[in-house]
Amino acid sequence: MKKLNKSVIAVLMLSVALFGCSSNGNGGDAEGSKGGTFSATEKGFAGDVTVNVTVDGDGKITDVTYTADEETEGLGKDAAAKLAEAMKEAGSAEVDAVSGSTVTSEAFIKAAKAAIEQAK
């Protein structure tokens, strides 16, 4: 009987430790912001990459537009389009880089995160 009680207590303590302090996950990258559109620019592979991020009142990304005119056709430009869509779908700038376009991807993600910081 004592072993059963100790096991139950251990399971309860583990449950509290794992779930008791977690957030509800409803807020986005710019949680606490008033919302709006924010912009930042970073150096890409062939030129500047400017990312405009629109966040709602919960800090979730609702729209992403960009300018990557100097990036390589078929590589960097395509990566920027994929990243913008991925961020809109995820509602966050926490997305994976596009394989084959690492420099452009890193610049795009960094610019998006910088824009989001402005919203905070």
All heavy atoms as an XYZ file, in Angstrom:
836
protein
N       0.813     -1.186      0.000
C       0.000      0.000      0.000
C       0.865      1.262      0.000
O       0.547      2.211     -0.696
C      -0.904     -0.038      1.231
C      -1.938      1.049      1.250
S      -3.168      0.754      0.005
C      -4.560      1.456      0.773
N       1.945      1.280      0.767
C       2.819      2.451      0.809
C       3.474      2.679     -0.546
O       3.653      3.814     -0.958
C       3.881      2.283      1.890
C       3.355      2.546      3.277
C       4.489      2.548      4.259
C       3.963      2.934      5.627
N       5.029      3.065      6.586
N       3.848      1.600     -1.232
C       4.468      1.748     -2.545
C       3.487      2.385     -3.521
O       3.850      3.217     -4.316
C       4.922      0.398     -3.088
C       6.226     -0.070     -2.539
C       6.689     -1.295     -3.270
C       8.036     -1.731     -2.740
N       8.576     -2.845     -3.481
N       2.225      1.996     -3.464
C       1.210      2.558     -4.343
C       1.034      4.050     -4.063
O       0.984      4.861     -4.986
C      -0.121      1.822     -4.172
C      -1.271      2.346     -5.033
C      -0.939      2.184     -6.509
C      -2.543      1.610     -4.694
N       0.971      4.424     -2.818
C       0.817      5.838     -2.452
C       2.013      6.654     -2.921
O       1.856      7.760     -3.419
C       0.625      5.992     -0.942
C      -0.741      5.525     -0.487
O      -1.672      5.454     -1.282
N      -0.851      5.178      0.779
N       3.214      6.110     -2.760
C       4.412      6.817     -3.205
C       4.413      6.964     -4.724
O       4.809      7.999     -5.250
C       5.670      6.087     -2.740
C       5.930      6.238     -1.257
C       7.198      5.525     -0.866
C       7.447      5.639      0.630
N       8.651      4.918      1.036
N       3.941      5.946     -5.413
C       3.879      6.014     -6.875
C       2.888      7.069     -7.331
O       3.153      7.839     -8.257
C       3.481      4.654     -7.456
O       4.452      3.697     -7.170
N       1.739      7.111     -6.692
C       0.724      8.104     -7.043
C       1.249      9.507     -6.777
O       1.094     10.407     -7.610
C      -0.593      7.839     -6.267
C      -1.565      8.997     -6.443
C      -1.222      6.534     -6.720
N       1.883      9.707     -5.657
C       2.450     11.018     -5.323
C       3.526     11.401     -6.335
O       3.579     12.547     -6.800
C       2.995     11.019     -3.873
C       1.822     10.951     -2.888
C       3.839     12.262     -3.614
C       2.235     10.729     -1.454
N       4.356     10.461     -6.709
C       5.417     10.733     -7.679
C       4.834     11.138     -9.028
O       5.308     12.086     -9.675
C       6.325      9.522     -7.834
N       3.798     10.440     -9.463
C       3.157     10.769    -10.737
C       2.517     12.154    -10.672
O       2.624     12.950    -11.610
C       2.115      9.686    -11.113
C       1.243     10.145    -12.274
C       2.803      8.386    -11.459
N       1.850     12.458     -9.586
C       1.236     13.776     -9.432
C       2.281     14.881     -9.432
O       2.096     15.928    -10.070
C       0.402     13.833     -8.144
C      -0.908     13.035     -8.162
C      -1.537     13.032     -6.774
C      -1.852     13.602     -9.187
N       3.377     14.667     -8.736
C       4.440     15.679     -8.692
C       5.049     15.881    -10.078
O       5.322     17.013    -10.485
C       5.512     15.284     -7.672
C       5.028     15.402     -6.232
S       6.220     14.826     -5.022
C       7.538     15.979     -5.258
N       5.242     14.805    -10.790
C       5.793     14.899    -12.141
C       4.827     15.643    -13.060
O       5.238     16.480    -13.857
C       6.084     13.504    -12.699
C       6.699     13.442    -14.092
C       8.032     14.180    -14.119
C       6.896     11.999    -14.514
N       3.545     15.366    -12.927
C       2.538     16.055    -13.736
C       2.549     17.548    -13.476
O       2.485     18.361    -14.403
C       1.144     15.500    -13.450
O       1.070     14.156    -13.833
N       2.614     17.935    -12.220
C       2.651     19.351    -11.866
C       3.917     19.986    -12.416
O       3.896     21.092    -12.958
C       2.541     19.546    -10.339
C       2.846     20.977     -9.944
C       1.157     19.141     -9.861
N       5.028     19.280    -12.313
C       6.296     19.817    -12.806
C       6.265     20.019    -14.321
O       6.781     21.004    -14.833
C       7.446     18.887    -12.425
N       5.644     19.105    -15.028
C       5.624     19.194    -16.482
C       4.575     20.162    -17.013
O       4.807     20.867    -17.988
C       5.374     17.812    -17.094
C       6.504     16.807    -16.957
C       6.076     15.454    -17.492
C       7.743     17.284    -17.701
N       3.408     20.199    -16.392
C       2.305     20.956    -16.950
C       1.860     22.145    -16.119
O       1.180     23.026    -16.620
C       1.091     20.037    -17.167
C       1.403     18.869    -18.048
C       1.469     17.596    -17.528
C       1.653     19.051    -19.388
C       1.763     16.519    -18.334
C       1.946     17.976    -20.209
C       2.006     16.700    -19.682
N       2.211     22.191    -14.893
C       1.706     23.221    -13.994
C       2.159     24.619    -14.319
O       1.453     25.580    -14.054
N       3.317     24.794    -14.934
C       3.848     26.130    -15.183
C       3.916     26.475    -16.659
O       4.547     27.445    -17.044
C       5.254     26.241    -14.582
S       5.263     26.034    -12.798
N       3.277     25.681    -17.499
C       3.351     25.965    -18.920
C       2.399     27.084    -19.286
O       1.393     27.303    -18.636
C       3.026     24.715    -19.738
O       1.684     24.352    -19.546
N       2.746     27.809    -20.380
C       1.857     28.877    -20.839
C       0.764     28.262    -21.690
O       0.867     27.140    -22.154
C       2.641     29.909    -21.646
O       2.966     29.388    -22.907
N      -0.286     29.042    -21.938
C      -1.392     28.526    -22.718
C      -1.116     28.549    -24.212
O      -1.867     28.001    -24.992
C      -2.685     29.289    -22.402
C      -2.586     30.754    -22.742
O      -1.656     31.195    -23.397
N      -3.564     31.519    -22.286
N      -0.037     29.203    -24.636
C       0.351     29.190    -26.035
C      -0.518     30.056    -26.934
O      -0.453     29.959    -28.133
N      -1.374     30.904    -26.374
C      -2.252     31.721    -27.192
C      -1.566     32.950    -27.761
O      -1.987     33.476    -28.767
C      -3.490     32.147    -26.390
C      -4.394     30.984    -26.096
O      -4.402     30.010    -26.830
N      -5.148     31.074    -25.024
N      -0.519     33.436    -27.109
C       0.161     34.639    -27.568
C       1.142     34.326    -28.676
O       1.583     33.205    -28.847
N       1.482     35.343    -29.458
C       2.421     35.155    -30.539
C       3.788     35.711    -30.194
O       4.101     35.985    -29.040
N       4.601     35.879    -31.236
C       5.965     36.371    -31.069
C       6.017     37.743    -30.400
O       6.948     38.054    -29.688
C       6.658     36.481    -32.429
C       6.965     35.121    -33.036
O       6.827     34.108    -32.337
O       7.341     35.080    -34.215
N       5.027     38.578    -30.668
C       5.014     39.948    -30.138
C       3.897     40.106    -29.116
O       3.232     41.132    -29.055
C       4.855     40.952    -31.269
N       3.719     39.093    -28.296
C       2.649     39.113    -27.301
C       2.734     40.387    -26.472
O       3.798     40.785    -26.044
C       2.762     37.890    -26.398
C       1.591     37.698    -25.495
C       1.614     36.348    -24.790
O       2.592     35.601    -24.938
O       0.648     36.067    -24.104
N       1.603     41.033    -26.288
C       1.556     42.270    -25.530
C       1.659     43.513    -26.398
O       1.573     44.628    -25.899
N       1.825     43.338    -27.697
C       1.919     44.498    -28.581
C       0.527     45.043    -28.881
O      -0.475     44.381    -28.661
C       2.611     44.122    -29.897
O       1.735     43.394    -30.730
N       0.499     46.250    -29.409
C      -0.765     46.857    -29.814
C      -1.163     46.385    -31.203
O      -2.240     46.654    -31.672
C      -0.650     48.377    -29.808
C      -0.498     48.961    -28.426
C      -0.471     50.460    -28.498
C       0.971     50.897    -28.502
N       1.182     52.324    -28.463
N      -0.278     45.706    -31.867
C      -0.532     45.295    -33.236
C      -0.106     46.377    -34.207
O       0.178     47.505    -33.828
N      -0.035     46.013    -35.464
C       0.367     46.950    -36.501
C       1.343     46.300    -37.459
O       1.584     45.095    -37.409
N       1.910     47.111    -38.336
C       2.890     46.621    -39.306
C       4.241     47.236    -38.989
O       4.351     48.448    -38.779
C       2.465     46.979    -40.739
O       1.181     46.389    -40.999
C       3.466     46.446    -41.759
N       5.245     46.387    -38.955
C       6.595     46.799    -38.587
C       7.566     46.271    -39.631
O       7.342     45.215    -40.219
C       6.941     46.271    -37.189
C       5.924     46.701    -36.173
C       4.809     45.923    -35.910
C       6.054     47.904    -35.506
C       3.846     46.325    -34.999
C       5.106     48.322    -34.598
C       4.001     47.534    -34.341
N       8.659     46.983    -39.842
C       9.577     46.669    -40.926
C      11.021     46.663    -40.444
O      11.394     47.455    -39.576
C       9.402     47.705    -42.035
O      10.254     47.430    -43.113
N      11.816     45.783    -41.047
C      13.259     45.757    -40.766
C      13.982     45.242    -42.009
O      13.403     44.521    -42.830
C      13.569     44.872    -39.564
N      15.240     45.599    -42.128
C      16.051     45.218    -43.283
C      17.349     44.566    -42.816
O      17.971     45.022    -41.853
C      16.378     46.459    -44.142
O      15.149     47.061    -44.562
C      17.208     46.099    -45.363
N      17.743     43.511    -43.513
C      19.010     42.823    -43.254
C      19.698     42.562    -44.589
O      19.060     42.521    -45.637
C      18.776     41.486    -42.533
C      18.267     41.617    -41.122
C      19.304     42.175    -40.156
O      20.522     42.004    -40.403
O      18.893     42.789    -39.159
N      21.005     42.368    -44.542
C      21.795     42.076    -45.732
C      21.606     40.619    -46.109
O      21.872     39.721    -45.312
C      23.274     42.375    -45.453
C      24.191     42.045    -46.583
C      24.063     43.041    -47.699
C      25.117     42.745    -48.759
N      24.613     42.910    -50.091
N      21.116     40.378    -47.311
C      20.945     39.023    -47.827
C      22.175     38.571    -48.593
O      23.270     39.106    -48.404
N      22.004     37.627    -49.495
C      23.129     37.099    -50.270
C      23.620     38.117    -51.294
O      24.815     38.343    -51.420
C      22.715     35.795    -50.978
C      23.812     35.180    -51.774
C      24.843     34.496    -51.148
C      23.834     35.288    -53.156
C      25.867     33.935    -51.886
C      24.848     34.730    -53.906
C      25.874     34.038    -53.271
N      22.688     38.735    -52.027
C      23.070     39.651    -53.101
C      22.672     41.097    -52.835
O      23.003     41.976    -53.622
C      22.457     39.187    -54.417
N      21.955     41.327    -51.762
C      21.509     42.689    -51.464
C      20.637     42.693    -50.225
O      20.546     41.701    -49.504
N      19.982     43.810    -50.001
C      19.136     43.946    -48.820
C      17.835     43.166    -48.960
O      17.266     43.073    -50.046
C      18.798     45.414    -48.567
C      19.994     46.197    -48.047
O      20.953     45.571    -47.560
O      19.964     47.436    -48.127
N      17.389     42.622    -47.824
C      16.092     41.947    -47.725
C      15.291     42.726    -46.682
O      15.703     42.825    -45.525
C      16.251     40.471    -47.286
C      14.903     39.823    -47.079
C      17.082     39.701    -48.295
N      14.181     43.301    -47.107
C      13.308     44.047    -46.207
C      12.052     43.226    -45.958
O      11.425     42.740    -46.900
C      12.924     45.410    -46.811
O      14.124     46.158    -47.029
C      12.007     46.194    -45.888
N      11.708     43.073    -44.688
C      10.537     42.286    -44.304
C       9.575     43.183    -43.536
O       9.980     43.876    -42.597
C      10.936     41.066    -43.454
C       9.717     40.247    -43.067
C      11.935     40.191    -44.200
N       8.319     43.170    -43.941
C       7.243     43.915    -43.282
C       6.336     42.885    -42.614
O       5.769     42.034    -43.296
C       6.439     44.725    -44.295
C       7.331     45.588    -45.157
O       8.048     46.428    -44.651
N       7.311     45.353    -46.449
N       6.213     42.972    -41.305
C       5.436     42.013    -40.540
C       4.243     42.718    -39.921
O       4.399     43.735    -39.244
C       6.302     41.371    -39.434
C       5.485     40.393    -38.614
C       7.513     40.680    -40.036
N       3.057     42.169    -40.150
C       1.842     42.686    -39.525
C       1.458     41.726    -38.413
O       1.356     40.509    -38.638
C       0.692     42.804    -40.545
O       1.114     43.657    -41.613
C      -0.558     43.371    -39.893
N       1.302     42.268    -37.209
C       0.910     41.449    -36.061
C      -0.426     41.943    -35.522
O      -0.742     43.133    -35.601
C       1.978     41.461    -34.939
C       3.266     40.821    -35.398
C       2.242     42.857    -34.438
N      -1.212     41.005    -34.992
C      -2.493     41.377    -34.400
C      -2.291     41.736    -32.936
O      -1.168     41.743    -32.436
C      -3.530     40.270    -34.577
C      -3.183     38.977    -33.857
O      -2.288     38.971    -32.981
O      -3.826     37.953    -34.152
N      -3.358     42.027    -32.241
C      -3.280     42.433    -30.840
C      -2.765     41.355    -29.913
O      -2.319     41.643    -28.808
N      -2.783     40.086    -30.363
C      -2.249     38.984    -29.568
C      -0.777     38.726    -29.873
O      -0.172     37.815    -29.321
C      -3.038     37.698    -29.829
C      -4.458     37.771    -29.303
O      -4.677     38.471    -28.296
O      -5.333     37.128    -29.908
N      -0.207     39.501    -30.798
C       1.194     39.337    -31.144
C       1.456     38.271    -32.189
O       2.600     37.928    -32.458
N       0.411     37.756    -32.813
C       0.580     36.739    -33.849
C       0.740     37.402    -35.206
O       0.092     38.396    -35.510
C      -0.616     35.791    -33.879
C      -0.710     34.922    -32.658
C      -1.861     33.961    -32.765
C      -1.960     33.133    -31.484
N      -3.093     32.219    -31.531
N       1.602     36.826    -36.009
C       1.814     37.332    -37.358
C       0.579     37.023    -38.201
O       0.142     35.878    -38.270
C       3.069     36.710    -37.994
C       4.320     37.176    -37.251
C       3.159     37.052    -39.472
C       5.598     36.516    -37.716
N       0.043     38.064    -38.839
C      -1.109     37.867    -39.713
C      -0.765     38.097    -41.180
O      -1.464     37.628    -42.063
C      -2.267     38.807    -39.318
O      -1.809     40.158    -39.392
C      -2.766     38.488    -37.911
N       0.331     38.820    -41.429
C       0.747     39.055    -42.811
C       2.241     39.322    -42.848
O       2.804     39.874    -41.894
C      -0.009     40.240    -43.413
C       0.130     40.314    -44.932
O       0.376     39.258    -45.571
O       0.003     41.410    -45.495
N       2.864     38.908    -43.937
C       4.293     39.154    -44.154
C       4.474     39.532    -45.616
O       4.066     38.791    -46.508
C       5.144     37.901    -43.841
C       6.619     38.172    -44.134
C       4.958     37.443    -42.404
N       5.037     40.704    -45.847
C       5.425     41.103    -47.192
C       6.914     41.392    -47.159
O       7.502     41.570    -46.082
C       4.638     42.346    -47.673
O       4.899     43.435    -46.782
C       3.143     42.062    -47.729
N       7.520     41.447    -48.316
C       8.974     41.596    -48.342
C       9.431     42.205    -49.652
O       8.707     42.226    -50.650
C       9.648     40.232    -48.158
C       9.295     39.273    -49.269
C      10.076     39.186    -50.410
C       8.155     38.490    -49.198
C       9.735     38.340    -51.443
C       7.803     37.638    -50.219
C       8.601     37.567    -51.350
O       8.238     36.734    -52.386
N      10.662     42.688    -49.631
C      11.363     43.127    -50.834
C      12.707     42.425    -50.827
O      13.472     42.564    -49.870
C      11.567     44.652    -50.844
O      10.298     45.278    -50.707
C      12.235     45.106    -52.122
N      12.951     41.654    -51.874
C      14.222     40.938    -52.013
C      14.633     40.978    -53.482
O      15.014     39.967    -54.074
C      14.069     39.501    -51.523
N      14.551     42.165    -54.053
C      14.763     42.338    -55.491
C      16.150     41.918    -55.970
O      16.304     41.484    -57.112
C      14.517     43.798    -55.885
C      13.074     44.207    -55.678
O      12.193     43.320    -55.633
O      12.821     45.424    -55.560
N      17.156     42.064    -55.124
C      18.523     41.774    -55.550
C      18.932     40.314    -55.312
O      20.012     39.910    -55.725
C      19.497     42.711    -54.836
C      19.254     44.177    -55.193
C      20.145     45.115    -54.408
O      21.226     44.712    -53.954
O      19.739     46.276    -54.242
N      18.069     39.552    -54.681
C      18.408     38.153    -54.410
C      18.342     37.337    -55.702
O      17.682     37.707    -56.672
C      17.479     37.566    -53.350
C      17.648     38.202    -51.983
C      19.079     38.151    -51.462
O      19.534     37.072    -51.063
O      19.745     39.204    -51.469
N      19.027     36.217    -55.708
C      19.153     35.381    -56.890
C      17.804     34.816    -57.324
O      17.068     34.236    -56.519
C      20.122     34.206    -56.611
O      21.347     34.741    -56.115
C      20.384     33.388    -57.861
N      17.501     34.994    -58.614
C      16.268     34.452    -59.188
C      16.283     32.931    -59.057
O      17.291     32.275    -59.321
C      16.181     34.843    -60.673
C      14.833     34.611    -61.306
C      13.782     35.577    -60.784
O      14.069     36.775    -60.673
O      12.683     35.097    -60.490
N      15.191     32.367    -58.617
C      15.085     30.912    -58.491
C      15.646     30.357    -57.193
O      15.400     29.205    -56.862
N      16.408     31.152    -56.449
C      16.944     30.697    -55.166
C      16.485     31.615    -54.041
O      15.545     31.310    -53.328
C      18.479     30.614    -55.211
C      19.080     29.534    -56.101
C      20.591     29.690    -56.192
C      18.735     28.170    -55.544
N      17.168     32.728    -53.882
C      16.851     33.653    -52.795
C      15.457     34.237    -52.896
O      14.750     34.350    -51.894
N      15.048     34.590    -54.116
C      13.704     35.153    -54.288
C      12.632     34.115    -53.955
O      11.624     34.435    -53.333
C      13.517     35.688    -55.706
C      14.281     36.974    -55.948
C      14.011     37.530    -57.325
C      14.804     38.812    -57.530
N      14.530     39.432    -58.823
N      12.861     32.878    -54.370
C      11.908     31.804    -54.050
C      11.896     31.515    -52.555
O      10.843     31.257    -51.963
C      12.256     30.520    -54.816
C      11.972     30.635    -56.308
O      11.387     31.660    -56.744
O      12.341     29.698    -57.043
N      13.077     31.562    -51.932
C      13.161     31.326    -50.482
C      12.374     32.380    -49.722
O      11.656     32.060    -48.771
C      14.624     31.319    -50.036
N      12.480     33.633    -50.148
C      11.749     34.713    -49.476
C      10.243     34.471    -49.553
O       9.528     34.629    -48.561
C      12.117     36.065    -50.097
N       9.770     34.050    -50.701
C       8.335     33.763    -50.859
C       7.905     32.611    -49.953
O       6.854     32.671    -49.302
C       8.027     33.440    -52.318
N       8.719     31.570    -49.900
C       8.401     30.411    -49.049
C       8.400     30.794    -47.565
O       7.544     30.362    -46.798
C       9.395     29.284    -49.293
C       9.232     28.609    -50.629
C      10.294     27.548    -50.857
C      10.162     26.947    -52.249
N      11.218     25.969    -52.541
N       9.375     31.608    -47.176
C       9.459     32.018    -45.772
C       8.278     32.903    -45.378
O       7.733     32.758    -44.279
C      10.783     32.735    -45.514
C      12.002     31.825    -45.541
C      13.279     32.651    -45.644
C      12.037     30.935    -44.316
N       7.874     33.796    -46.256
C       6.724     34.659    -45.961
C       5.475     33.803    -45.743
O       4.733     34.008    -44.779
C       6.500     35.663    -47.100
N       5.259     32.827    -46.601
C       4.099     31.945    -46.461
C       4.193     31.111    -45.184
O       3.202     30.934    -44.479
C       3.956     31.034    -47.680
C       3.356     31.724    -48.872
C       1.998     32.349    -48.574
O       1.120     31.671    -47.993
O       1.807     33.526    -48.920
N       5.383     30.609    -44.907
C       5.563     29.782    -43.703
C       5.278     30.590    -42.438
O       4.653     30.087    -41.496
C       6.983     29.212    -43.663
N       5.720     31.832    -42.415
C       5.482     32.683    -41.242
C       4.002     33.006    -41.088
O       3.480     33.025    -39.980
C       6.313     33.964    -41.340
C       7.769     33.742    -41.083
S       8.703     35.293    -41.186
C      10.370     34.665    -41.028
N       3.323     33.247    -42.207
C       1.883     33.516    -42.137
C       1.140     32.293    -41.609
O       0.257     32.413    -40.770
C       1.341     33.914    -43.510
C       1.656     35.343    -43.889
C       0.903     35.749    -45.131
C       1.831     35.766    -46.320
N       1.222     36.288    -47.545
N       1.507     31.117    -42.109
C       0.862     29.881    -41.668
C       1.120     29.608    -40.195
O       0.224     29.215    -39.454
C       1.346     28.694    -42.498
C       0.709     28.590    -43.862
C       1.195     27.368    -44.619
O       1.480     26.331    -43.983
O       1.285     27.450    -45.857
N       2.364     29.808    -39.772
C       2.745     29.528    -38.390
C       2.290     30.629    -37.428
O       2.166     30.394    -36.231
C       4.263     29.357    -38.285
N       2.068     31.825    -37.958
C       1.744     32.958    -37.097
C       2.940     33.385    -36.274
O       2.816     34.038    -35.253
N       4.128     33.014    -36.751
C       5.361     33.221    -35.994
C       6.546     33.340    -36.943
O       6.506     32.846    -38.071
C       5.562     32.025    -35.056
O       6.835     32.052    -34.466
N       7.626     33.941    -36.459
C       8.873     34.015    -37.229
C       9.764     32.807    -36.958
O      10.845     32.694    -37.528
C       9.620     35.298    -36.908
N       9.308     31.918    -36.109
C      10.083     30.715    -35.779
C       9.836     29.653    -36.843
O       9.056     28.725    -36.653
C       9.700     30.202    -34.393
C      10.038     31.153    -33.258
C      11.526     31.438    -33.130
O      12.358     30.547    -33.412
O      11.865     32.573    -32.751
N      10.490     29.816    -37.988
C      10.361     28.878    -39.098
C      11.750     28.409    -39.514
O      12.757     29.031    -39.168
C       9.634     29.525    -40.303
C       8.196     29.887    -39.945
C      10.379     30.733    -40.820
N      11.789     27.328    -40.263
C      13.063     26.782    -40.731
C      13.549     27.524    -41.963
O      12.752     27.991    -42.785
C      12.909     25.299    -41.075
C      12.634     24.442    -39.858
O      13.088     24.810    -38.755
O      11.968     23.405    -40.006
N      14.867     27.599    -42.117
C      15.473     28.192    -43.296
C      15.174     27.310    -44.509
O      14.892     26.119    -44.377
C      16.985     28.316    -43.103
N      15.248     27.902    -45.685
C      15.027     27.169    -46.926
C      16.366     26.611    -47.386
O      17.335     27.359    -47.552
C      14.404     28.089    -48.005
C      14.277     27.349    -49.330
C      13.055     28.605    -47.536
N      16.408     25.318    -47.591
C      17.632     24.649    -48.024
C      18.100     25.218    -49.367
O      17.310     25.399    -50.283
C      17.372     23.144    -48.158
O      18.532     22.485    -48.584
N      19.391     25.504    -49.466
C      19.959     26.052    -50.690
C      19.977     27.570    -50.714
O      20.566     28.160    -51.604
N      19.303     28.178    -49.765
C      19.248     29.649    -49.679
C      19.451     30.087    -48.237
O      18.688     30.889    -47.689
C      17.903     30.156    -50.198
O      17.747     29.866    -51.556
N      20.503     29.584    -47.648
C      20.749     29.821    -46.234
C      20.958     31.290    -45.908
O      20.372     31.802    -44.955
C      21.966     28.996    -45.760
O      21.739     27.625    -46.078
C      22.188     29.140    -44.272
N      21.759     31.987    -46.687
C      22.061     33.392    -46.384
C      20.805     34.244    -46.490
O      20.507     35.051    -45.597
C      23.183     33.933    -47.301
C      23.411     35.417    -47.069
C      24.477     33.159    -47.063
N      20.053     34.060    -47.557
C      18.804     34.812    -47.717
C      17.822     34.453    -46.614
O      17.167     35.328    -46.034
C      18.174     34.533    -49.099
O      19.103     34.902    -50.118
C      16.878     35.306    -49.279
N      17.719     33.162    -46.305
C      16.799     32.712    -45.251
C      17.148     33.339    -43.913
O      16.269     33.821    -43.190
C      16.841     31.186    -45.124
O      16.337     30.560    -46.272
N      18.426     33.304    -43.569
C      18.848     33.866    -42.288
C      18.571     35.371    -42.231
O      18.137     35.892    -41.204
C      20.321     33.560    -42.038
C      20.555     32.089    -41.721
C      22.029     31.715    -41.599
O      22.909     32.548    -41.925
O      22.292     30.573    -41.202
N      18.805     36.071    -43.334
C      18.536     37.509    -43.383
C      17.039     37.767    -43.243
O      16.624     38.669    -42.508
C      19.057     38.100    -44.690
N      16.227     36.985    -43.926
C      14.777     37.144    -43.881
C      14.255     36.919    -42.466
O      13.498     37.732    -41.935
C      14.120     36.151    -44.850
C      12.676     36.436    -45.136
C      12.315     37.077    -46.301
C      11.677     36.053    -44.261
C      10.976     37.342    -46.593
C      10.348     36.311    -44.535
C       9.990     36.962    -45.699
N      14.674     35.835    -41.848
C      14.218     35.502    -40.492
C      14.697     36.553    -39.496
O      13.943     36.995    -38.626
C      14.660     34.082    -40.108
C      13.930     33.051    -40.985
C      14.411     33.814    -38.625
C      14.493     31.636    -40.907
N      15.947     36.978    -39.624
C      16.494     37.992    -38.720
C      15.733     39.308    -38.866
O      15.414     39.970    -37.874
C      17.981     38.190    -38.994
C      18.681     39.076    -38.000
C      20.188     39.112    -38.259
C      20.893     40.001    -37.257
N      22.343     40.079    -37.533
N      15.430     39.698    -40.105
C      14.676     40.940    -40.335
C      13.266     40.815    -39.762
O      12.756     41.761    -39.149
C      14.623     41.251    -41.837
N      12.635     39.672    -39.945
C      11.276     39.466    -39.394
C      11.297     39.570    -37.872
O      10.435     40.221    -37.274
C      10.729     38.112    -39.833
N      12.278     38.957    -37.241
C      12.376     39.023    -35.783
C      12.659     40.447    -35.304
O      12.135     40.876    -34.279
C      13.438     38.050    -35.283
C      13.002     36.594    -35.412
C      14.055     35.645    -34.905
C      13.556     34.198    -35.003
N      14.550     33.243    -34.487
N      13.473     41.185    -36.057
C      13.747     42.583    -35.702
C      12.482     43.423    -35.831
O      12.215     44.294    -35.000
C      14.864     43.140    -36.576
N      11.689     43.159    -36.848
C      10.426     43.875    -37.023
C       9.480     43.563    -35.855
O       8.810     44.457    -35.330
C       9.789     43.497    -38.352
N       9.452     42.314    -35.459
C       8.583     41.906    -34.347
C       9.031     42.575    -33.042
O       8.204     42.973    -32.224
C       8.563     40.380    -34.211
C       7.811     39.780    -35.405
C       7.955     39.927    -32.897
C       7.992     38.295    -35.574
N      10.326     42.718    -32.851
C      10.829     43.382    -31.646
C      10.307     44.808    -31.565
O      10.064     45.321    -30.471
C      12.364     43.380    -31.624
C      12.959     42.071    -31.162
C      12.539     41.704    -29.759
O      12.629     42.546    -28.839
O      12.106     40.541    -29.564
N      10.134     45.465    -32.706
C       9.606     46.825    -32.720
C       8.165     46.856    -32.204
O       7.713     47.863    -31.659
C       9.628     47.394    -34.131
C      10.996     47.586    -34.702
C      10.944     47.982    -36.168
O       9.979     48.609    -36.607
N      11.955     47.619    -36.916
N       7.461     45.754    -32.377
C       6.054     45.695    -31.967
C       5.887     45.542    -30.466
O       4.831     45.828    -29.928
C       5.362     44.517    -32.679
N       6.935     45.105    -29.804
C       6.821     44.807    -28.361
C       6.824     46.063    -27.526
O       7.465     46.989    -27.642
C       7.952     43.879    -27.928
C       7.779     42.495    -28.511
C       8.855     41.584    -28.001
C       8.680     40.183    -28.582
N       9.698     39.286    -28.138
